[in-house]
């Protein structure tokens, strides 16, 4: 089953912009725990990039293990990946990658800095994990 093309939502701030790809979010809540006044599910929009210092918003976005959240400073380059790239497997079997990555998807190659890939093959959003199979805990 091929996933739909990624739907990315943009949240523009004065000093940092944040994007969110809902189809990749696995609700680890790193963002909410890190800056609850910037990432607040009770507010609309739920991401308020100007709710905290730009460097701290970027730091919290980098904690997102799936890469569903990304940031960009308006006057600078996009988020850079770690060097060297790091690959690990969590206890559930999902593959966590951080670095300068190119990931092949049904829609073509995507440049990434953080991803959580499916380790069991059951995801409907291949190659990304969507918690559909045993590696997602369902």
MODELLER restraints for C-alpha pairs under 7 A, 6 or more apart:
rsr = mdl.restraints
at = mdl.atoms
rsr.add(forms.Gaussian(group=physical.xy_distance, feature=features.Distance(at['CA:1:A'], at['CA:124:A']), mean=5.94, stdev=0.5))
rsr.add(forms.Gaussian(group=physical.xy_distance, feature=features.Distance(at['CA:2:A'], at['CA:106:A']), mean=6.58, stdev=0.5))
rsr.add(forms.Gaussian(group=physical.xy_distance, feature=features.Distance(at['CA:2:A'], at['CA:124:A']), mean=6.63, stdev=0.5))
rsr.add(forms.Gaussian(group=physical.xy_distance, feature=features.Distance(at['CA:2:A'], at['CA:125:A']), mean=6.87, stdev=0.5))
rsr.add(forms.Gaussian(group=physical.xy_distance, feature=features.Distance(at['CA:3:A'], at['CA:124:A']), mean=5.99, stdev=0.5))
rsr.add(forms.Gaussian(group=physical.xy_distance, feature=features.Distance(at['CA:3:A'], at['CA:125:A']), mean=4.85, stdev=0.5))
rsr.add(forms.Gaussian(group=physical.xy_distance, feature=features.Distance(at['CA:3:A'], at['CA:126:A']), mean=6.98, stdev=0.5))
rsr.add(forms.Gaussian(group=physical.xy_distance, feature=features.Distance(at['CA:5:A'], at['CA:107:A']), mean=6.46, stdev=0.5))
rsr.add(forms.Gaussian(group=physical.xy_distance, feature=features.Distance(at['CA:6:A'], at['CA:21:A']), mean=6.79, stdev=0.5))
rsr.add(forms.Gaussian(group=physical.xy_distance, feature=features.Distance(at['CA:7:A'], at['CA:21:A']), mean=5.85, stdev=0.5))
rsr.add(forms.Gaussian(group=physical.xy_distance, feature=features.Distance(at['CA:8:A'], at['CA:19:A']), mean=6.45, stdev=0.5))
rsr.add(forms.Gaussian(group=physical.xy_distance, feature=features.Distance(at['CA:8:A'], at['CA:20:A']), mean=5.53, stdev=0.5))
rsr.add(forms.Gaussian(group=physical.xy_distance, feature=features.Distance(at['CA:8:A'], at['CA:21:A']), mean=4.47, stdev=0.5))
rsr.add(forms.Gaussian(group=physical.xy_distance, feature=features.Distance(at['CA:9:A'], at['CA:19:A']), mean=5.48, stdev=0.5))
rsr.add(forms.Gaussian(group=physical.xy_distance, feature=features.Distance(at['CA:9:A'], at['CA:20:A']), mean=5.11, stdev=0.5))
rsr.add(forms.Gaussian(group=physical.xy_distance, feature=features.Distance(at['CA:9:A'], at['CA:21:A']), mean=6.33, stdev=0.5))
rsr.add(forms.Gaussian(group=physical.xy_distance, feature=features.Distance(at['CA:10:A'], at['CA:18:A']), mean=6.04, stdev=0.5))
rsr.add(forms.Gaussian(group=physical.xy_distance, feature=features.Distance(at['CA:10:A'], at['CA:19:A']), mean=4.45, stdev=0.5))
rsr.add(forms.Gaussian(group=physical.xy_distance, feature=features.Distance(at['CA:10:A'], at['CA:20:A']), mean=6.53, stdev=0.5))
rsr.add(forms.Gaussian(group=physical.xy_distance, feature=features.Distance(at['CA:11:A'], at['CA:17:A']), mean=5.75, stdev=0.5))
rsr.add(forms.Gaussian(group=physical.xy_distance, feature=features.Distance(at['CA:11:A'], at['CA:18:A']), mean=5.14, stdev=0.5))
rsr.add(forms.Gaussian(group=physical.xy_distance, feature=features.Distance(at['CA:11:A'], at['CA:19:A']), mean=5.96, stdev=0.5))
rsr.add(forms.Gaussian(group=physical.xy_distance, feature=features.Distance(at['CA:11:A'], at['CA:47:A']), mean=6.60, stdev=0.5))
rsr.add(forms.Gaussian(group=physical.xy_distance, feature=features.Distance(at['CA:11:A'], at['CA:49:A']), mean=6.80, stdev=0.5))
rsr.add(forms.Gaussian(group=physical.xy_distance, feature=features.Distance(at['CA:12:A'], at['CA:18:A']), mean=6.49, stdev=0.5))
rsr.add(forms.Gaussian(group=physical.xy_distance, feature=features.Distance(at['CA:12:A'], at['CA:49:A']), mean=6.72, stdev=0.5))
rsr.add(forms.Gaussian(group=physical.xy_distance, feature=features.Distance(at['CA:13:A'], at['CA:49:A']), mean=5.04, stdev=0.5))
rsr.add(forms.Gaussian(group=physical.xy_distance, feature=features.Distance(at['CA:13:A'], at['CA:50:A']), mean=5.35, stdev=0.5))
rsr.add(forms.Gaussian(group=physical.xy_distance, feature=features.Distance(at['CA:14:A'], at['CA:50:A']), mean=6.58, stdev=0.5))
rsr.add(forms.Gaussian(group=physical.xy_distance, feature=features.Distance(at['CA:15:A'], at['CA:54:A']), mean=5.85, stdev=0.5))
rsr.add(forms.Gaussian(group=physical.xy_distance, feature=features.Distance(at['CA:15:A'], at['CA:73:A']), mean=6.12, stdev=0.5))
rsr.add(forms.Gaussian(group=physical.xy_distance, feature=features.Distance(at['CA:15:A'], at['CA:74:A']), mean=6.46, stdev=0.5))
rsr.add(forms.Gaussian(group=physical.xy_distance, feature=features.Distance(at['CA:16:A'], at['CA:49:A']), mean=6.37, stdev=0.5))
rsr.add(forms.Gaussian(group=physical.xy_distance, feature=features.Distance(at['CA:16:A'], at['CA:54:A']), mean=5.50, stdev=0.5))
rsr.add(forms.Gaussian(group=physical.xy_distance, feature=features.Distance(at['CA:16:A'], at['CA:71:A']), mean=6.77, stdev=0.5))
rsr.add(forms.Gaussian(group=physical.xy_distance, feature=features.Distance(at['CA:16:A'], at['CA:72:A']), mean=5.81, stdev=0.5))
rsr.add(forms.Gaussian(group=physical.xy_distance, feature=features.Distance(at['CA:16:A'], at['CA:73:A']), mean=4.54, stdev=0.5))
rsr.add(forms.Gaussian(group=physical.xy_distance, feature=features.Distance(at['CA:16:A'], at['CA:74:A']), mean=6.18, stdev=0.5))
rsr.add(forms.Gaussian(group=physical.xy_distance, feature=features.Distance(at['CA:17:A'], at['CA:49:A']), mean=6.46, stdev=0.5))
rsr.add(forms.Gaussian(group=physical.xy_distance, feature=features.Distance(at['CA:17:A'], at['CA:71:A']), mean=5.53, stdev=0.5))
rsr.add(forms.Gaussian(group=physical.xy_distance, feature=features.Distance(at['CA:17:A'], at['CA:72:A']), mean=5.25, stdev=0.5))
rsr.add(forms.Gaussian(group=physical.xy_distance, feature=features.Distance(at['CA:17:A'], at['CA:73:A']), mean=6.17, stdev=0.5))
rsr.add(forms.Gaussian(group=physical.xy_distance, feature=features.Distance(at['CA:17:A'], at['CA:74:A']), mean=6.92, stdev=0.5))
rsr.add(forms.Gaussian(group=physical.xy_distance, feature=features.Distance(at['CA:18:A'], at['CA:49:A']), mean=6.66, stdev=0.5))
rsr.add(forms.Gaussian(group=physical.xy_distance, feature=features.Distance(at['CA:18:A'], at['CA:69:A']), mean=6.81, stdev=0.5))
rsr.add(forms.Gaussian(group=physical.xy_distance, feature=features.Distance(at['CA:18:A'], at['CA:70:A']), mean=5.68, stdev=0.5))
rsr.add(forms.Gaussian(group=physical.xy_distance, feature=features.Distance(at['CA:18:A'], at['CA:71:A']), mean=4.42, stdev=0.5))
rsr.add(forms.Gaussian(group=physical.xy_distance, feature=features.Distance(at['CA:18:A'], at['CA:72:A']), mean=6.55, stdev=0.5))
rsr.add(forms.Gaussian(group=physical.xy_distance, feature=features.Distance(at['CA:19:A'], at['CA:69:A']), mean=5.61, stdev=0.5))
rsr.add(forms.Gaussian(group=physical.xy_distance, feature=features.Distance(at['CA:19:A'], at['CA:70:A']), mean=5.24, stdev=0.5))
rsr.add(forms.Gaussian(group=physical.xy_distance, feature=features.Distance(at['CA:19:A'], at['CA:71:A']), mean=6.23, stdev=0.5))
rsr.add(forms.Gaussian(group=physical.xy_distance, feature=features.Distance(at['CA:20:A'], at['CA:68:A']), mean=5.40, stdev=0.5))
rsr.add(forms.Gaussian(group=physical.xy_distance, feature=features.Distance(at['CA:20:A'], at['CA:69:A']), mean=4.68, stdev=0.5))
rsr.add(forms.Gaussian(group=physical.xy_distance, feature=features.Distance(at['CA:20:A'], at['CA:70:A']), mean=6.69, stdev=0.5))
rsr.add(forms.Gaussian(group=physical.xy_distance, feature=features.Distance(at['CA:21:A'], at['CA:68:A']), mean=4.79, stdev=0.5))
rsr.add(forms.Gaussian(group=physical.xy_distance, feature=features.Distance(at['CA:21:A'], at['CA:69:A']), mean=6.63, stdev=0.5))
rsr.add(forms.Gaussian(group=physical.xy_distance, feature=features.Distance(at['CA:22:A'], at['CA:68:A']), mean=6.55, stdev=0.5))
rsr.add(forms.Gaussian(group=physical.xy_distance, feature=features.Distance(at['CA:24:A'], at['CA:66:A']), mean=6.35, stdev=0.5))
rsr.add(forms.Gaussian(group=physical.xy_distance, feature=features.Distance(at['CA:24:A'], at['CA:68:A']), mean=5.11, stdev=0.5))
rsr.add(forms.Gaussian(group=physical.xy_distance, feature=features.Distance(at['CA:24:A'], at['CA:128:A']), mean=6.96, stdev=0.5))
rsr.add(forms.Gaussian(group=physical.xy_distance, feature=features.Distance(at['CA:24:A'], at['CA:130:A']), mean=6.77, stdev=0.5))
rsr.add(forms.Gaussian(group=physical.xy_distance, feature=features.Distance(at['CA:25:A'], at['CA:66:A']), mean=6.46, stdev=0.5))
rsr.add(forms.Gaussian(group=physical.xy_distance, feature=features.Distance(at['CA:25:A'], at['CA:68:A']), mean=5.23, stdev=0.5))
rsr.add(forms.Gaussian(group=physical.xy_distance, feature=features.Distance(at['CA:26:A'], at['CA:130:A']), mean=6.81, stdev=0.5))
rsr.add(forms.Gaussian(group=physical.xy_distance, feature=features.Distance(at['CA:30:A'], at['CA:63:A']), mean=6.20, stdev=0.5))
rsr.add(forms.Gaussian(group=physical.xy_distance, feature=features.Distance(at['CA:30:A'], at['CA:64:A']), mean=6.00, stdev=0.5))
rsr.add(forms.Gaussian(group=physical.xy_distance, feature=features.Distance(at['CA:31:A'], at['CA:39:A']), mean=6.15, stdev=0.5))
rsr.add(forms.Gaussian(group=physical.xy_distance, feature=features.Distance(at['CA:31:A'], at['CA:60:A']), mean=5.85, stdev=0.5))
rsr.add(forms.Gaussian(group=physical.xy_distance, feature=features.Distance(at['CA:31:A'], at['CA:61:A']), mean=6.40, stdev=0.5))
rsr.add(forms.Gaussian(group=physical.xy_distance, feature=features.Distance(at['CA:31:A'], at['CA:64:A']), mean=6.79, stdev=0.5))
rsr.add(forms.Gaussian(group=physical.xy_distance, feature=features.Distance(at['CA:32:A'], at['CA:39:A']), mean=5.21, stdev=0.5))
rsr.add(forms.Gaussian(group=physical.xy_distance, feature=features.Distance(at['CA:32:A'], at['CA:40:A']), mean=6.56, stdev=0.5))
rsr.add(forms.Gaussian(group=physical.xy_distance, feature=features.Distance(at['CA:34:A'], at['CA:60:A']), mean=5.82, stdev=0.5))
rsr.add(forms.Gaussian(group=physical.xy_distance, feature=features.Distance(at['CA:37:A'], at['CA:51:A']), mean=6.21, stdev=0.5))
rsr.add(forms.Gaussian(group=physical.xy_distance, feature=features.Distance(at['CA:38:A'], at['CA:47:A']), mean=5.64, stdev=0.5))
rsr.add(forms.Gaussian(group=physical.xy_distance, feature=features.Distance(at['CA:38:A'], at['CA:48:A']), mean=4.83, stdev=0.5))
rsr.add(forms.Gaussian(group=physical.xy_distance, feature=features.Distance(at['CA:38:A'], at['CA:49:A']), mean=6.10, stdev=0.5))
rsr.add(forms.Gaussian(group=physical.xy_distance, feature=features.Distance(at['CA:38:A'], at['CA:51:A']), mean=4.93, stdev=0.5))
rsr.add(forms.Gaussian(group=physical.xy_distance, feature=features.Distance(at['CA:38:A'], at['CA:52:A']), mean=6.45, stdev=0.5))
rsr.add(forms.Gaussian(group=physical.xy_distance, feature=features.Distance(at['CA:39:A'], at['CA:46:A']), mean=5.80, stdev=0.5))
rsr.add(forms.Gaussian(group=physical.xy_distance, feature=features.Distance(at['CA:39:A'], at['CA:47:A']), mean=4.80, stdev=0.5))
rsr.add(forms.Gaussian(group=physical.xy_distance, feature=features.Distance(at['CA:39:A'], at['CA:48:A']), mean=6.60, stdev=0.5))
rsr.add(forms.Gaussian(group=physical.xy_distance, feature=features.Distance(at['CA:40:A'], at['CA:46:A']), mean=5.05, stdev=0.5))
rsr.add(forms.Gaussian(group=physical.xy_distance, feature=features.Distance(at['CA:40:A'], at['CA:47:A']), mean=6.49, stdev=0.5))
rsr.add(forms.Gaussian(group=physical.xy_distance, feature=features.Distance(at['CA:49:A'], at['CA:57:A']), mean=6.98, stdev=0.5))
rsr.add(forms.Gaussian(group=physical.xy_distance, feature=features.Distance(at['CA:58:A'], at['CA:71:A']), mean=6.09, stdev=0.5))
rsr.add(forms.Gaussian(group=physical.xy_distance, feature=features.Distance(at['CA:61:A'], at['CA:69:A']), mean=5.84, stdev=0.5))
rsr.add(forms.Gaussian(group=physical.xy_distance, feature=features.Distance(at['CA:61:A'], at['CA:70:A']), mean=6.16, stdev=0.5))
rsr.add(forms.Gaussian(group=physical.xy_distance, feature=features.Distance(at['CA:61:A'], at['CA:71:A']), mean=6.80, stdev=0.5))
rsr.add(forms.Gaussian(group=physical.xy_distance, feature=features.Distance(at['CA:65:A'], at['CA:114:A']), mean=6.25, stdev=0.5))
rsr.add(forms.Gaussian(group=physical.xy_distance, feature=features.Distance(at['CA:65:A'], at['CA:115:A']), mean=6.34, stdev=0.5))
rsr.add(forms.Gaussian(group=physical.xy_distance, feature=features.Distance(at['CA:65:A'], at['CA:116:A']), mean=6.43, stdev=0.5))
rsr.add(forms.Gaussian(group=physical.xy_distance, feature=features.Distance(at['CA:66:A'], at['CA:114:A']), mean=5.99, stdev=0.5))
rsr.add(forms.Gaussian(group=physical.xy_distance, feature=features.Distance(at['CA:66:A'], at['CA:115:A']), mean=4.47, stdev=0.5))
rsr.add(forms.Gaussian(group=physical.xy_distance, feature=features.Distance(at['CA:66:A'], at['CA:116:A']), mean=4.69, stdev=0.5))
rsr.add(forms.Gaussian(group=physical.xy_distance, feature=features.Distance(at['CA:67:A'], at['CA:114:A']), mean=4.70, stdev=0.5))
rsr.add(forms.Gaussian(group=physical.xy_distance, feature=features.Distance(at['CA:67:A'], at['CA:115:A']), mean=5.15, stdev=0.5))
rsr.add(forms.Gaussian(group=physical.xy_distance, feature=features.Distance(at['CA:71:A'], at['CA:78:A']), mean=6.93, stdev=0.5))
rsr.add(forms.Gaussian(group=physical.xy_distance, feature=features.Distance(at['CA:71:A'], at['CA:79:A']), mean=6.19, stdev=0.5))
rsr.add(forms.Gaussian(group=physical.xy_distance, feature=features.Distance(at['CA:72:A'], at['CA:78:A']), mean=4.87, stdev=0.5))
rsr.add(forms.Gaussian(group=physical.xy_distance, feature=features.Distance(at['CA:72:A'], at['CA:79:A']), mean=6.03, stdev=0.5))
rsr.add(forms.Gaussian(group=physical.xy_distance, feature=features.Distance(at['CA:80:A'], at['CA:113:A']), mean=6.54, stdev=0.5))
rsr.add(forms.Gaussian(group=physical.xy_distance, feature=features.Distance(at['CA:81:A'], at['CA:98:A']), mean=6.48, stdev=0.5))
rsr.add(forms.Gaussian(group=physical.xy_distance, feature=features.Distance(at['CA:81:A'], at['CA:99:A']), mean=3.94, stdev=0.5))
rsr.add(forms.Gaussian(group=physical.xy_distance, feature=features.Distance(at['CA:81:A'], at['CA:100:A']), mean=4.47, stdev=0.5))
rsr.add(forms.Gaussian(group=physical.xy_distance, feature=features.Distance(at['CA:81:A'], at['CA:113:A']), mean=4.52, stdev=0.5))
rsr.add(forms.Gaussian(group=physical.xy_distance, feature=features.Distance(at['CA:82:A'], at['CA:98:A']), mean=6.15, stdev=0.5))
rsr.add(forms.Gaussian(group=physical.xy_distance, feature=features.Distance(at['CA:82:A'], at['CA:99:A']), mean=4.09, stdev=0.5))
rsr.add(forms.Gaussian(group=physical.xy_distance, feature=features.Distance(at['CA:82:A'], at['CA:100:A']), mean=6.41, stdev=0.5))
rsr.add(forms.Gaussian(group=physical.xy_distance, feature=features.Distance(at['CA:83:A'], at['CA:99:A']), mean=5.98, stdev=0.5))
rsr.add(forms.Gaussian(group=physical.xy_distance, feature=features.Distance(at['CA:84:A'], at['CA:99:A']), mean=6.51, stdev=0.5))
rsr.add(forms.Gaussian(group=physical.xy_distance, feature=features.Distance(at['CA:85:A'], at['CA:98:A']), mean=5.51, stdev=0.5))
rsr.add(forms.Gaussian(group=physical.xy_distance, feature=features.Distance(at['CA:85:A'], at['CA:99:A']), mean=4.03, stdev=0.5))
rsr.add(forms.Gaussian(group=physical.xy_distance, feature=features.Distance(at['CA:85:A'], at['CA:100:A']), mean=6.40, stdev=0.5))
rsr.add(forms.Gaussian(group=physical.xy_distance, feature=features.Distance(at['CA:86:A'], at['CA:97:A']), mean=5.65, stdev=0.5))
rsr.add(forms.Gaussian(group=physical.xy_distance, feature=features.Distance(at['CA:86:A'], at['CA:98:A']), mean=5.23, stdev=0.5))
rsr.add(forms.Gaussian(group=physical.xy_distance, feature=features.Distance(at['CA:86:A'], at['CA:99:A']), mean=6.35, stdev=0.5))
rsr.add(forms.Gaussian(group=physical.xy_distance, feature=features.Distance(at['CA:87:A'], at['CA:95:A']), mean=6.93, stdev=0.5))
rsr.add(forms.Gaussian(group=physical.xy_distance, feature=features.Distance(at['CA:87:A'], at['CA:96:A']), mean=5.72, stdev=0.5))
rsr.add(forms.Gaussian(group=physical.xy_distance, feature=features.Distance(at['CA:87:A'], at['CA:97:A']), mean=4.55, stdev=0.5))
rsr.add(forms.Gaussian(group=physical.xy_distance, feature=features.Distance(at['CA:87:A'], at['CA:98:A']), mean=6.67, stdev=0.5))
rsr.add(forms.Gaussian(group=physical.xy_distance, feature=features.Distance(at['CA:88:A'], at['CA:95:A']), mean=5.79, stdev=0.5))
rsr.add(forms.Gaussian(group=physical.xy_distance, feature=features.Distance(at['CA:88:A'], at['CA:96:A']), mean=5.20, stdev=0.5))
rsr.add(forms.Gaussian(group=physical.xy_distance, feature=features.Distance(at['CA:88:A'], at['CA:97:A']), mean=6.54, stdev=0.5))
rsr.add(forms.Gaussian(group=physical.xy_distance, feature=features.Distance(at['CA:89:A'], at['CA:95:A']), mean=4.54, stdev=0.5))
rsr.add(forms.Gaussian(group=physical.xy_distance, feature=features.Distance(at['CA:89:A'], at['CA:96:A']), mean=5.92, stdev=0.5))
rsr.add(forms.Gaussian(group=physical.xy_distance, feature=features.Distance(at['CA:92:A'], at['CA:135:A']), mean=4.89, stdev=0.5))
rsr.add(forms.Gaussian(group=physical.xy_distance, feature=features.Distance(at['CA:92:A'], at['CA:136:A']), mean=6.50, stdev=0.5))
rsr.add(forms.Gaussian(group=physical.xy_distance, feature=features.Distance(at['CA:92:A'], at['CA:137:A']), mean=6.62, stdev=0.5))
rsr.add(forms.Gaussian(group=physical.xy_distance, feature=features.Distance(at['CA:93:A'], at['CA:119:A']), mean=5.44, stdev=0.5))
rsr.add(forms.Gaussian(group=physical.xy_distance, feature=features.Distance(at['CA:93:A'], at['CA:135:A']), mean=4.96, stdev=0.5))
rsr.add(forms.Gaussian(group=physical.xy_distance, feature=features.Distance(at['CA:94:A'], at['CA:116:A']), mean=6.38, stdev=0.5))
rsr.add(forms.Gaussian(group=physical.xy_distance, feature=features.Distance(at['CA:94:A'], at['CA:117:A']), mean=5.90, stdev=0.5))
rsr.add(forms.Gaussian(group=physical.xy_distance, feature=features.Distance(at['CA:94:A'], at['CA:118:A']), mean=5.42, stdev=0.5))
rsr.add(forms.Gaussian(group=physical.xy_distance, feature=features.Distance(at['CA:94:A'], at['CA:119:A']), mean=4.83, stdev=0.5))
rsr.add(forms.Gaussian(group=physical.xy_distance, feature=features.Distance(at['CA:94:A'], at['CA:135:A']), mean=5.70, stdev=0.5))
rsr.add(forms.Gaussian(group=physical.xy_distance, feature=features.Distance(at['CA:95:A'], at['CA:116:A']), mean=5.48, stdev=0.5))
rsr.add(forms.Gaussian(group=physical.xy_distance, feature=features.Distance(at['CA:95:A'], at['CA:117:A']), mean=4.96, stdev=0.5))
rsr.add(forms.Gaussian(group=physical.xy_distance, feature=features.Distance(at['CA:95:A'], at['CA:118:A']), mean=6.48, stdev=0.5))
rsr.add(forms.Gaussian(group=physical.xy_distance, feature=features.Distance(at['CA:95:A'], at['CA:119:A']), mean=6.05, stdev=0.5))
rsr.add(forms.Gaussian(group=physical.xy_distance, feature=features.Distance(at['CA:96:A'], at['CA:115:A']), mean=5.92, stdev=0.5))
rsr.add(forms.Gaussian(group=physical.xy_distance, feature=features.Distance(at['CA:96:A'], at['CA:116:A']), mean=4.61, stdev=0.5))
rsr.add(forms.Gaussian(group=physical.xy_distance, feature=features.Distance(at['CA:96:A'], at['CA:117:A']), mean=6.44, stdev=0.5))
rsr.add(forms.Gaussian(group=physical.xy_distance, feature=features.Distance(at['CA:97:A'], at['CA:114:A']), mean=5.66, stdev=0.5))
rsr.add(forms.Gaussian(group=physical.xy_distance, feature=features.Distance(at['CA:97:A'], at['CA:115:A']), mean=5.34, stdev=0.5))
rsr.add(forms.Gaussian(group=physical.xy_distance, feature=features.Distance(at['CA:97:A'], at['CA:116:A']), mean=6.43, stdev=0.5))
rsr.add(forms.Gaussian(group=physical.xy_distance, feature=features.Distance(at['CA:98:A'], at['CA:113:A']), mean=5.54, stdev=0.5))
rsr.add(forms.Gaussian(group=physical.xy_distance, feature=features.Distance(at['CA:98:A'], at['CA:114:A']), mean=4.52, stdev=0.5))
rsr.add(forms.Gaussian(group=physical.xy_distance, feature=features.Distance(at['CA:98:A'], at['CA:115:A']), mean=6.72, stdev=0.5))
rsr.add(forms.Gaussian(group=physical.xy_distance, feature=features.Distance(at['CA:99:A'], at['CA:113:A']), mean=4.97, stdev=0.5))
rsr.add(forms.Gaussian(group=physical.xy_distance, feature=features.Distance(at['CA:99:A'], at['CA:114:A']), mean=6.56, stdev=0.5))
rsr.add(forms.Gaussian(group=physical.xy_distance, feature=features.Distance(at['CA:100:A'], at['CA:112:A']), mean=6.40, stdev=0.5))
rsr.add(forms.Gaussian(group=physical.xy_distance, feature=features.Distance(at['CA:100:A'], at['CA:113:A']), mean=5.40, stdev=0.5))
rsr.add(forms.Gaussian(group=physical.xy_distance, feature=features.Distance(at['CA:101:A'], at['CA:111:A']), mean=5.70, stdev=0.5))
rsr.add(forms.Gaussian(group=physical.xy_distance, feature=features.Distance(at['CA:101:A'], at['CA:112:A']), mean=4.99, stdev=0.5))
rsr.add(forms.Gaussian(group=physical.xy_distance, feature=features.Distance(at['CA:101:A'], at['CA:113:A']), mean=5.90, stdev=0.5))
rsr.add(forms.Gaussian(group=physical.xy_distance, feature=features.Distance(at['CA:102:A'], at['CA:109:A']), mean=6.19, stdev=0.5))
rsr.add(forms.Gaussian(group=physical.xy_distance, feature=features.Distance(at['CA:102:A'], at['CA:110:A']), mean=5.46, stdev=0.5))
rsr.add(forms.Gaussian(group=physical.xy_distance, feature=features.Distance(at['CA:102:A'], at['CA:111:A']), mean=4.59, stdev=0.5))
rsr.add(forms.Gaussian(group=physical.xy_distance, feature=features.Distance(at['CA:102:A'], at['CA:112:A']), mean=6.01, stdev=0.5))
rsr.add(forms.Gaussian(group=physical.xy_distance, feature=features.Distance(at['CA:103:A'], at['CA:109:A']), mean=5.46, stdev=0.5))
rsr.add(forms.Gaussian(group=physical.xy_distance, feature=features.Distance(at['CA:103:A'], at['CA:110:A']), mean=5.22, stdev=0.5))
rsr.add(forms.Gaussian(group=physical.xy_distance, feature=features.Distance(at['CA:103:A'], at['CA:111:A']), mean=6.50, stdev=0.5))
rsr.add(forms.Gaussian(group=physical.xy_distance, feature=features.Distance(at['CA:104:A'], at['CA:110:A']), mean=6.46, stdev=0.5))
rsr.add(forms.Gaussian(group=physical.xy_distance, feature=features.Distance(at['CA:105:A'], at['CA:126:A']), mean=6.90, stdev=0.5))
rsr.add(forms.Gaussian(group=physical.xy_distance, feature=features.Distance(at['CA:105:A'], at['CA:127:A']), mean=6.44, stdev=0.5))
rsr.add(forms.Gaussian(group=physical.xy_distance, feature=features.Distance(at['CA:116:A'], at['CA:128:A']), mean=5.92, stdev=0.5))
rsr.add(forms.Gaussian(group=physical.xy_distance, feature=features.Distance(at['CA:116:A'], at['CA:129:A']), mean=5.99, stdev=0.5))
rsr.add(forms.Gaussian(group=physical.xy_distance, feature=features.Distance(at['CA:117:A'], at['CA:127:A']), mean=5.61, stdev=0.5))
rsr.add(forms.Gaussian(group=physical.xy_distance, feature=features.Distance(at['CA:117:A'], at['CA:128:A']), mean=4.25, stdev=0.5))
rsr.add(forms.Gaussian(group=physical.xy_distance, feature=features.Distance(at['CA:117:A'], at['CA:129:A']), mean=4.93, stdev=0.5))
rsr.add(forms.Gaussian(group=physical.xy_distance, feature=features.Distance(at['CA:118:A'], at['CA:126:A']), mean=6.97, stdev=0.5))
rsr.add(forms.Gaussian(group=physical.xy_distance, feature=features.Distance(at['CA:118:A'], at['CA:127:A']), mean=5.92, stdev=0.5))
rsr.add(forms.Gaussian(group=physical.xy_distance, feature=features.Distance(at['CA:118:A'], at['CA:128:A']), mean=5.32, stdev=0.5))
rsr.add(forms.Gaussian(group=physical.xy_distance, feature=features.Distance(at['CA:118:A'], at['CA:129:A']), mean=4.05, stdev=0.5))
rsr.add(forms.Gaussian(group=physical.xy_distance, feature=features.Distance(at['CA:118:A'], at['CA:135:A']), mean=6.95, stdev=0.5))
rsr.add(forms.Gaussian(group=physical.xy_distance, feature=features.Distance(at['CA:119:A'], at['CA:135:A']), mean=6.07, stdev=0.5))
rsr.add(forms.Gaussian(group=physical.xy_distance, feature=features.Distance(at['CA:120:A'], at['CA:133:A']), mean=6.61, stdev=0.5))
rsr.add(forms.Gaussian(group=physical.xy_distance, feature=features.Distance(at['CA:120:A'], at['CA:134:A']), mean=6.64, stdev=0.5))
rsr.add(forms.Gaussian(group=physical.xy_distance, feature=features.Distance(at['CA:120:A'], at['CA:135:A']), mean=5.71, stdev=0.5))
rsr.add(forms.Gaussian(group=physical.xy_distance, feature=features.Distance(at['CA:122:A'], at['CA:132:A']), mean=6.01, stdev=0.5))
rsr.add(forms.Gaussian(group=physical.xy_distance, feature=features.Distance(at['CA:122:A'], at['CA:133:A']), mean=4.96, stdev=0.5))
rsr.add(forms.Gaussian(group=physical.xy_distance, feature=features.Distance(at['CA:123:A'], at['CA:129:A']), mean=5.59, stdev=0.5))
rsr.add(forms.Gaussian(group=physical.xy_distance, feature=features.Distance(at['CA:123:A'], at['CA:130:A']), mean=5.43, stdev=0.5))
rsr.add(forms.Gaussian(group=physical.xy_distance, feature=features.Distance(at['CA:123:A'], at['CA:131:A']), mean=6.83, stdev=0.5))
rsr.add(forms.Gaussian(group=physical.xy_distance, feature=features.Distance(at['CA:123:A'], at['CA:132:A']), mean=5.31, stdev=0.5))
rsr.add(forms.Gaussian(group=physical.xy_distance, feature=features.Distance(at['CA:123:A'], at['CA:133:A']), mean=6.44, stdev=0.5))
rsr.add(forms.Gaussian(group=physical.xy_distance, feature=features.Distance(at['CA:124:A'], at['CA:130:A']), mean=6.84, stdev=0.5))
rsr.add(forms.Gaussian(group=physical.xy_distance, feature=features.Distance(at['CA:130:A'], at['CA:136:A']), mean=6.94, stdev=0.5))
rsr.add(forms.Gaussian(group=physical.xy_distance, feature=features.Distance(at['CA:131:A'], at['CA:137:A']), mean=6.49, stdev=0.5))
rsr.add(forms.Gaussian(group=physical.xy_distance, feature=features.Distance(at['CA:131:A'], at['CA:138:A']), mean=6.50, stdev=0.5))
rsr.add(forms.Gaussian(group=physical.xy_distance, feature=features.Distance(at['CA:132:A'], at['CA:138:A']), mean=6.30, stdev=0.5))
